[in-house]
Amino acid sequence: PRATGVHFAMSSRFWLPPLLLPLWLGLVHGACLEDAESASGGPVTLVQGGWLGSEVDCALAQILLEERVGVNVEVQAFGNDDKWPPLADGSAQCDLEVWTTSELANFAAYIDTGKVLNVGLLGIVGRNGWYFPAYCLNSYPHADNIQTMGANEMAKFFAAVNHTVWTSPWGTYDADIIRNNGWDLVAEVIEETDLLTKVDAAFSHLECILFYLWTPHYYLKKHELQRVTLPFYSDSCYELASSGGIYCDYPEEMLFKAEYPQFAAKFARPAAMLKQLSLKSQQQIDIMYDVMTNNMSVYDASCNWLRNNTLVWQSWIPARHVSDSVPLEIILPAVLGSALVFIAVGAGAIAFLLFQRRRLRVANMELQRRLSVILQVREGGLKYASLAESALQKLGILLHKKTLDEQDLRDIEVVIQLIAEKKIYEFDSQQLASVEEETRNFLMYQILPNQVLSMDSMVHHATSASTMHSYNIGTTFLTELDLWNFDVFQLKAHNRPLSTVALLVFKTHGLLEAFGIDEDILTSFLQKAEDMYQANPYHNRQHATDVVQAIHWFLLKLETANFPAIDKLAMVFSAVCHDLGHPGVNNNFLVYSGNPLALEYNDMSVLEQMHTSRAFQLLHQPEYNFLANLSRQQFRTFRMLSISLIFATDMAKHMEIISEFNTLSKLGQLDVCKDAHRLLLCKTLMKIADVSNCGRPWKTAQKWAGLVAQEFYAQGDAELTLQFEQISPFMDRRTADMAKMQASFIQFVVLPLMETVLVSVPSLEEPLQNAKFNLACWQAQSQPPASRGYV
């Protein structure tokens, strides 16, 4: 069947040209119109200011004017004062971005007198102000409005930013604002490039920094920044500027467009398009981000934005008048000529198709032969391979040999030993031999904890460390529940994101009807489970909500018609409860600190056993038992599935699960109709959901990374307090590199996991592509290792 599919796919190529004839003729007609209009004149001269936003405006306008309106465009750079005379005399036609505060004198001399026209707002709102990293709100929840801070919190926040506001060398009132409000701060002047370097360093180490910035600026997309609300702006406040009396916030500026008064009379359609051109601040920021972060030229970044925002810019293009149409004597020959060309192309395609039939038949036979080979020898070694794959590789080689030598016999002995010791799905740790030491320690600690540390290397204590943090939720954002770019940080459901989202997921997949679930009891269970999540930076109700939404998305994407409803029920339930009661530290910490939980669960999957136990203890209570209508057999199946899925989130089992899935998938033996194979797929999807934040869009992934780092650093602080012999990798806030930690985790854990599943489930491409993009971003941010060591 696959071979037949390839045959059809190749053959259908040759029928497409005749079918596309009408479309192609339409394009020819459109080209004629554009060519006729392009002869109408020009050039139009646009004014470009000395900043990136103005370059973006001009690039967008130039592309559309030349390619859609049909006039030539020149872009000339001018200073703020130099541009006004050319706009007044017509040697320049339009400036798309005028900032009022820096143009007050010229505004009065040219706009107020009518020498230059104000033709409306650009749409961008510009504003200067103070910013700091958004994660600082976790420690200083009122830092976004200094006026609402208590004296104690203000003192701590100012100390955290070293009593400094890093400010620009041009046109700021920061020193006046600080002095007139009596704040214990100093305004330090710094060049923009140096400032941005400081901001990057602060984010790398999760430090607080207070600095002057403006919008639109691409750093507002690169990092999650929080603007500070200063005392409200007023005209009376700014009347004190000359005497140094400004104490209030900076004003908002509605940027506007200015043009030569006779522009519309000479260039009607270009003037109409530029008048209708309207950008939002975030749209300009998106383009600037591509230029500054993704190393694209302004032209390429603008083209990329135009390709992805067709509906936006199409509204800028003015309608064509009847007088602009092209005469019939121009169109008709082009249409007739095009028809003759397509007739010739179609005939040639048919002849070529007949010629290809024999070659395709031979190719299909070869493809069928190759598909019949189950075991294939792989070249160049195994990537993230299990010992099972190593054994299969050895057997595959032996199958092709006529005689066996001494090495072959040793290989057979190795295979027999692996099978006898039931280690066939363990990770071959020798594959990490070439990985950089700090990253190797981190990976071994995450996926092979029993091979890294011994009890003798730790100091035993019977206490755990769990730091409580403030918990904030954004605005309601349930409309994107079915999309992968769902951002749980934008969700506000009366401080109950988990129970709100989970109830919707239960309903969406028909689980209430399938199992006779009482909605009120289910809601009670979900809300109680949500309350059992602690206010950790990362392992909290928001993370559980994120995992539930990922499972929901997987179920939508997969062909789940063949999935029994009991499997779906277990997956959603497990996502809700998979981190129930998480203390904010990992299994290794609990084991090596002698925590009572580790003693209770015998050091084996301590957290996962605790999560599962508490979930079923809650479900056992009549007021929370929403599964009361399940039969005994159904409940036994549900419980077995749920335990397996929650246990799958233990990173110590990561390589075992991924290797087993990888082996079955590559051998073509994965069959979701089989209960065991379907459970393996479900466990793998649960694992992806648990780390799905690494595959979310970049801005969301950044937020999650900051929260992970906070929780890691808190555990590192606890390990230092308890005098552990070694601080866990990437958990020592004094030396850890968050970007490097994220890059390592994505490269060695997340991507292999997603790539393994993608072989069998290609519809999950979006998270994989996001993860690859995020990896590149983290690698670009990662600092070179300093002199790091373990305490």
VENTA-V173678 format. One record per pair of residues at least 12 apart in sequence whose ideal C-beta (glycine too) atoms are under 6 Angstrom apart, sorted by the first residue. I is the first residue (numbers start at 1). GAP is how many residues later the second one is. Records with the same first field share a line. If there is no record, write none. Layout:
I=GAP / GAP
This chain:
3=361 / 364 / 365
7=353 / 357
14=335 / 339
17=328 / 332
18=328
21=321
25=310 / 313
28=306 / 310
32=294 / 298 / 299 / 302
33=293
34=36
36=290
37=33
38=32
42=29 / 30
43=29 / 30 / 31
44=27 / 29 / 49 / 223 / 226
45=29 / 31 / 47 / 48
46=12 / 15 / 29 / 48
47=31 / 36 / 45 / 48
48=27 / 29
52=236
53=163 / 231
54=43
55=243
56=228 / 231
57=39 / 40
58=17
59=239 / 240 / 243
60=242
65=205
68=249
69=200 / 201 / 204
71=199
80=22
83=12
84=22 / 26
87=29 / 173
88=27 / 28
90=170
93=167 / 170
94=165 / 180
95=163
96=161
97=25 / 158
98=158 / 160
99=154
100=153
116=142
117=142 / 144
118=138 / 140
119=138 / 140 / 156
120=137
121=133 / 135
122=133 / 135
123=155 / 156 / 157
124=131 / 155 / 157 / 160
125=127 / 156
126=127 / 129
127=88 / 125
128=86 / 122
129=98 / 121
130=98
131=80 / 82 / 94 / 96
132=76 / 78 / 94
134=90 / 92
135=571
136=72
138=331 / 332
140=13 / 17
141=329
143=14
144=82
145=84
158=26
160=48
161=47 / 48 / 49
163=21 / 22
164=22 / 24
165=20 / 22 / 45
166=22 / 24 / 29 / 45
167=20 / 22 / 45
168=44
169=20
172=40
173=73
174=13 / 38
175=12
176=68 / 70
180=67
181=66
195=16
203=20
204=534 / 535 / 579
206=503
215=66
216=65 / 68 / 69
218=67 / 70 / 71 / 74
220=65
221=64 / 68
222=71
224=479
230=19
231=16 / 17
233=15 / 16 / 18
269=49
272=46
273=43 / 45
276=40
277=39
287=14 / 15 / 18
375=21
377=19 / 20
384=368
386=39 / 273
387=31 / 36 / 37 / 39 / 41
388=36 / 37 / 275
389=274
391=24 / 27
394=17 / 21
425=231 / 234 / 235
427=228
439=305
441=288
442=287 / 288 / 302
443=305
445=284
446=205
447=204 / 207 / 208
449=139 / 203
457=268
458=134 / 266
459=263 / 264
460=134
461=132 / 261
462=132
464=119 / 131
465=120 / 253
466=117 / 118
467=247
468=67
469=66 / 68
471=64
473=19
474=15 / 16 / 18
475=15 / 17
476=16
477=13 / 14
484=69 / 282
485=212
486=63
487=213
488=54 / 57 / 58
489=214
496=34
497=48
498=32 / 43 / 46 / 47
499=27 / 28 / 31
501=44 / 47
502=24 / 46 / 74
505=43 / 47 / 67
509=59
511=58
514=51
516=113
517=109
521=105
522=104
524=100
525=99 / 101
528=96
529=47
532=48 / 49
536=48 / 175
537=170 / 173 / 174
538=169 / 170 / 173
539=40 / 43 / 45
544=35
547=28 / 142 / 143
548=27 / 28
550=139 / 142
551=20 / 24 / 138
554=131
557=206
566=71 / 72
570=68 / 71 / 72
571=111
573=69
574=68 / 71 / 72
577=38
578=68 / 71
580=31 / 34 / 35
581=33
584=127
585=130
587=19 / 20
589=126
590=16
591=12
597=13
605=42 / 45
608=38 / 39 / 42
611=35
612=31 / 34
645=38 / 41
648=35 / 38 / 39
649=41
657=26
658=95 / 98
661=19 / 23 / 95
662=94
665=94 / 95
670=90
684=73
688=65
691=59
694=52 / 56 / 77
695=72 / 75 / 76
698=76 / 79
701=73
705=37
709=29
712=19
713=20
715=16
716=15 / 16
726=64
727=63 / 64
735=53
737=46
739=39 / 42 / 43
740=42
742=36
743=32 / 35 / 36 / 39
746=25 / 29
747=28
750=21
751=20
754=14
